[in-house]
Amino acid sequence: MKGIVCPISIEKIDSNVSRLTVFINVVFMGVFLYSKNPLFIGIVAVDYFIRATLKVEYSPIRFLALYIISALNVKKKPINLAPKIFASRLGLICALMAAILQLTGHTSGALITAGLLMVLSILDSVFNYCVGCIIYNFIVYPFYKDKN
């Protein structure tokens, strides 16, 4: 990912907590894909909404991840918060779209959308590969690079 531009901020978060939070969301997405119950993708959408628009600290799934990381006594690994917020916004769009599609009877579309989000979330949580940075670099950044 050499040469990729990601959003940046001065705020930092723990990468381990962030990755575990996303992985827990992957589990909820998997349950949704299996059961087709919109409650599970709704939980994912609410969590992404909180992390994308409010404060990361208010996410209930993050609380669970923080508890697990603390119980395992995993050393903190600080990373920049801005790329994670951008990725959360993209996740929110996908999760909302999947929930709306499922609730309106478009199950195939909901499963495809949730499946895509699940793949992207696995890339982030398991392989530490942020597709959000690539999306930002090619779709968002070109509109702002001349304004800096």
C-alpha positions as CSV (number, residue, x, y, z in Angstrom):
1,M,0.0,0.0,0.0
2,K,2.9,2.3,-0.7
3,G,1.8,5.7,-1.8
4,I,-1.7,5.3,-0.4
5,V,-3.1,8.4,1.4
6,C,-5.3,7.8,4.4
7,P,-7.2,10.4,6.4
8,I,-5.2,11.4,9.5
9,S,-5.9,13.0,12.9
10,I,-4.1,13.6,16.1
11,E,-6.3,11.2,18.0
12,K,-5.1,7.6,18.5
13,I,-6.9,4.4,19.4
14,D,-5.7,0.9,20.3
15,S,-5.4,-1.2,17.1
16,N,-6.1,-4.4,19.0
17,V,-9.3,-3.1,20.4
18,S,-10.3,-1.8,17.0
19,R,-9.6,-5.0,15.2
20,L,-11.4,-7.1,17.8
21,T,-14.4,-4.8,17.6
22,V,-14.6,-5.2,13.9
23,F,-14.1,-9.0,14.3
24,I,-17.1,-9.2,16.7
25,N,-19.1,-7.3,14.0
26,V,-18.0,-10.0,11.6
27,V,-19.5,-12.6,13.9
28,F,-22.8,-10.7,13.9
29,M,-22.7,-10.4,10.1
30,G,-22.1,-14.2,9.9
31,V,-25.1,-14.9,12.1
32,F,-27.1,-12.5,9.9
33,L,-26.0,-14.3,6.7
34,Y,-26.9,-17.7,8.2
35,S,-30.2,-16.7,9.9
36,K,-31.3,-13.8,7.6
37,N,-32.6,-12.2,10.8
38,P,-32.3,-8.4,10.4
39,L,-31.7,-7.9,14.1
40,F,-28.1,-9.0,13.7
41,I,-27.3,-6.7,10.8
42,G,-29.2,-4.0,12.7
43,I,-26.8,-4.5,15.7
44,V,-23.8,-4.0,13.3
45,A,-25.4,-0.9,11.8
46,V,-26.0,0.6,15.2
47,D,-22.4,-0.1,16.2
48,Y,-21.1,1.4,13.0
49,F,-23.4,4.4,13.5
50,I,-22.0,5.1,17.0
51,R,-18.4,4.7,15.9
52,A,-18.9,6.8,12.7
53,T,-20.9,9.7,14.0
54,L,-20.7,9.9,17.8
55,K,-17.6,8.7,19.7
56,V,-15.8,5.5,19.3
57,E,-15.8,5.2,23.1
58,Y,-19.6,4.8,23.2
59,S,-19.7,1.6,21.1
60,P,-21.1,-1.3,23.1
61,I,-19.2,-3.8,20.9
62,R,-16.0,-1.8,21.6
63,F,-16.7,-2.1,25.3
64,L,-16.8,-5.9,24.9
65,A,-13.6,-5.9,22.8
66,L,-11.9,-3.6,25.4
67,Y,-12.9,-6.0,28.2
68,I,-11.5,-9.0,26.3
69,I,-8.3,-7.3,25.4
70,S,-7.9,-6.1,29.0
71,A,-8.6,-9.6,30.4
72,L,-6.0,-11.1,28.0
73,N,-3.6,-8.3,29.1
74,V,-2.7,-7.5,25.5
75,K,-0.2,-4.6,25.1
76,K,-1.7,-1.5,23.5
77,K,-0.8,-0.7,19.9
78,P,-1.7,2.9,19.1
79,I,-2.9,3.8,15.6
80,N,-4.5,6.8,14.0
81,L,-8.2,7.2,14.6
82,A,-9.2,9.0,11.3
83,P,-8.9,5.9,9.0
84,K,-11.0,3.9,11.4
85,I,-13.7,6.5,11.5
86,F,-13.8,6.7,7.6
87,A,-14.0,2.9,7.5
88,S,-16.8,3.0,10.0
89,R,-18.7,5.4,7.8
90,L,-18.4,3.0,4.9
91,G,-19.4,0.1,7.1
92,L,-22.4,2.1,8.3
93,I,-23.5,2.6,4.7
94,C,-23.2,-1.1,3.8
95,A,-24.9,-2.3,7.1
96,L,-27.8,0.1,6.7
97,M,-28.2,-0.9,3.0
98,A,-28.2,-4.6,4.0
99,A,-30.7,-3.9,6.8
100,I,-33.0,-1.9,4.6
101,L,-32.8,-4.5,1.7
102,Q,-33.6,-7.3,4.2
103,L,-36.5,-5.5,5.7
104,T,-38.0,-4.7,2.3
105,G,-37.8,-8.3,1.1
106,H,-34.7,-8.0,-1.0
107,T,-32.9,-10.8,0.8
108,S,-30.4,-11.6,-2.0
109,G,-29.3,-7.9,-2.2
110,A,-29.0,-7.8,1.6
111,L,-26.9,-11.0,1.7
112,I,-24.6,-9.7,-1.0
113,T,-24.1,-6.4,0.7
114,A,-23.6,-7.9,4.1
115,G,-21.3,-10.5,2.6
116,L,-19.2,-7.7,1.0
117,L,-19.0,-5.8,4.3
118,M,-18.0,-9.0,6.0
119,V,-15.2,-9.7,3.6
120,L,-13.9,-6.1,4.0
121,S,-14.2,-6.4,7.8
122,I,-12.3,-9.7,7.8
123,L,-9.5,-8.0,5.7
124,D,-9.3,-5.3,8.4
125,S,-9.7,-7.4,11.5
126,V,-7.8,-10.5,10.6
127,F,-5.2,-9.3,8.1
128,N,-4.9,-5.6,9.2
129,Y,-5.6,-4.5,5.6
130,C,-7.8,-1.4,5.3
131,V,-9.7,-1.2,2.1
132,G,-11.2,2.1,3.4
133,C,-7.8,3.8,2.8
134,I,-7.7,2.6,-0.8
135,I,-11.3,3.9,-1.3
136,Y,-10.3,7.2,0.4
137,N,-7.2,7.5,-1.7
138,F,-8.9,7.1,-5.1
139,I,-12.4,8.5,-4.5
140,V,-12.2,11.1,-1.7
141,Y,-8.7,12.5,-1.7
142,P,-8.6,13.7,-5.3
143,F,-11.3,16.2,-4.4
144,Y,-9.4,17.6,-1.5
145,K,-5.7,17.4,-2.4
146,D,-5.6,20.7,-4.1
147,K,-7.2,22.5,-1.2
148,N,-4.4,21.8,1.3
